[in-house]
Amino acid sequence: MLHEIAQLMGLVGVGLLLMLPLANPLTSMSLLMALGKSFTEEERNRQINQATGYVIGIMLVAYYGGNLVMDAFGISIPGLRIAGGLIVSYIGFSMLFPNNTLDSIPEADQTADAIRRRETPNIAFVPLALPGTAGPGTIAMIISATSTLKASPEVYPVWVVLLSPLLIFFTLGGIFWICLRSSKQLVTLAGPGGIEAISRIMGFMLICMGVQFVINGIVEITTSLHIPPQ
């Protein structure tokens, strides 16, 4: 039993290390700081709570329903790995060599228009949750990891495979909530330069992860065709 608990903790730790740079709550935090300036404290906290629920919900749907969508459209695991790797690498490059974050998210324009009209926009789902944190790269990572786990059921006990994603997703949701609720304090503590440095480090990690996804996909294709990789 202790061995299985250790496996659970190890799987959760690896999942968090892989998912946290990709989810990158700093992106949503910067969006909240830019788009939520006119919010009251009560409205701000309400939308943060909603966004946290959306982030967890999107990840759960991707985990439990992602493979069904793949099967329905005939998408192979190597194809997913390569496509996901390209998406992750693109996100990493955009973080390593950033442009204006708000300009790169079309949904932010609608929010800015609503602010200018003195309306109270709802930014909880778009852009805070999607694509801010639970974006295409995060979804691709979840589906790819799910396929890997299901392809080797003998490695981990069934209950570990069932429980670990819940712990990972709810922990990521908690980190997301803490970052958004503490956004003002974090920006004051780290400063704009510190936040940018952290974002660039995470971007480099994402590029490495994306390239590795593509390599794994190519290796799987060559293995299935019985072509030894050079």
Buried (B, 14 or more C-beta within 10 A) or exposed (E): EEEEEEBBEEBBEEBBEBBBBBBBBBBBBBBBBBBBEBBEEEEBEBBBBBBBBBBBBBBBBBBEEBBEEBEEEEBBBBBBBBBBBBBBBBBBBBBBEBEEBBEEBEBBEEBBEBBEEEEEBBBBBBBBBBBBBBBBBBBBBBBBBBBEBEEEEEEBBEEBBEBBBBBBBBBBBEBBBBBBBEBEEBBEEBEEEEBBEBBBEBBBBBBBBBBBBBBBBBEBBBEEEEEEEE
